[in-house]
Amino acid sequence: MYNSKEVKETIFKKHGKSEKDTGSAEGQIALFTHRIEHLSNHLKSNRKDYNTERSLVRLVGKRRSLLDYLKSKDITRYRAIVKELGIRK
């Protein structure tokens, strides 16, 4: 499973404050990025899967709103997470 408990713990440990800190903006952005990459790879081989395409668009929107929130609250944290994850606007 691409989104198992262990994978989530490592993502939150690396980008959040701890592996149990699931509410931080950085941790959620990192988790959304992981899910977006997985869905993008799925859509490359299954291009007519419109439900997955819709889910991908919704996830990108959620990540964008979290990034906008983080940018308005703390620009240094925003720049750090964008650089670390390689996200481009």
C-alpha positions as CSV (number, residue, x, y, z in Angstrom):
1,M,0.0,0.0,0.0
2,Y,1.5,3.3,-1.0
3,N,-0.1,5.2,1.9
4,S,0.5,2.8,4.8
5,K,0.9,3.8,8.4
6,E,4.7,3.5,8.3
7,V,4.9,5.8,5.2
8,K,2.8,8.4,6.9
9,E,4.9,8.3,10.0
10,T,8.1,8.8,8.1
11,I,6.6,11.7,6.2
12,F,5.4,13.4,9.4
13,K,8.6,12.7,11.1
14,K,10.6,14.2,8.3
15,H,8.5,17.3,7.7
16,G,6.4,17.7,10.8
17,K,7.5,18.2,14.4
18,S,7.2,14.5,15.2
19,E,5.7,11.3,13.7
20,K,2.5,11.9,15.7
21,D,2.1,15.6,14.6
22,T,-0.4,15.1,11.8
23,G,-1.9,18.6,12.0
24,S,1.1,20.8,11.0
25,A,0.8,22.5,7.7
26,E,4.2,21.2,6.5
27,G,3.3,17.6,7.3
28,Q,0.0,17.8,5.5
29,I,1.6,19.5,2.5
30,A,4.2,16.7,2.4
31,L,1.5,14.0,2.6
32,F,-0.6,15.7,-0.1
33,T,2.6,15.9,-2.3
34,H,3.2,12.1,-1.8
35,R,-0.4,11.3,-2.7
36,I,-0.3,13.7,-5.8
37,E,2.9,12.0,-7.1
38,H,1.2,8.5,-6.7
39,L,-2.0,9.6,-8.5
40,S,0.0,11.3,-11.2
41,N,1.9,8.1,-11.9
42,H,-1.4,6.1,-11.9
43,L,-2.9,8.5,-14.4
44,K,0.1,8.1,-16.8
45,S,-0.9,4.5,-17.3
46,N,-4.7,4.8,-16.9
47,R,-5.5,8.0,-18.7
48,K,-9.3,7.4,-18.8
49,D,-9.6,7.1,-15.1
50,Y,-11.7,10.3,-14.6
51,N,-12.4,9.7,-10.9
52,T,-8.7,9.6,-10.1
53,E,-8.2,12.7,-12.2
54,R,-10.9,14.5,-10.2
55,S,-9.3,13.4,-6.9
56,L,-5.9,14.6,-8.1
57,V,-7.3,18.1,-9.0
58,R,-9.0,18.3,-5.6
59,L,-5.7,17.3,-3.8
60,V,-3.8,19.9,-5.7
61,G,-6.3,22.5,-4.7
62,K,-6.1,21.5,-1.0
63,R,-2.3,21.6,-1.1
64,R,-2.4,25.0,-2.8
65,S,-4.7,26.4,-0.1
66,L,-2.4,25.1,2.6
67,L,0.6,26.6,0.8
68,D,-1.3,30.0,0.6
69,Y,-2.1,29.8,4.3
70,L,1.5,29.0,5.2
71,K,2.7,31.8,2.9
72,S,0.5,34.4,4.7
73,K,1.4,33.2,8.2
74,D,5.2,32.5,7.9
75,I,7.0,33.1,4.7
76,T,10.2,31.4,5.9
77,R,8.4,28.1,6.6
78,Y,6.7,28.4,3.2
79,R,10.0,28.8,1.4
80,A,11.6,26.0,3.3
81,I,8.8,23.5,2.5
82,V,8.6,24.5,-1.1
83,K,12.4,24.1,-1.6
84,E,12.5,20.8,0.3
85,L,9.6,19.2,-1.6
86,G,10.5,20.8,-5.0
87,I,7.1,22.3,-5.5
88,R,6.7,25.0,-8.2
89,K,3.9,27.4,-8.5
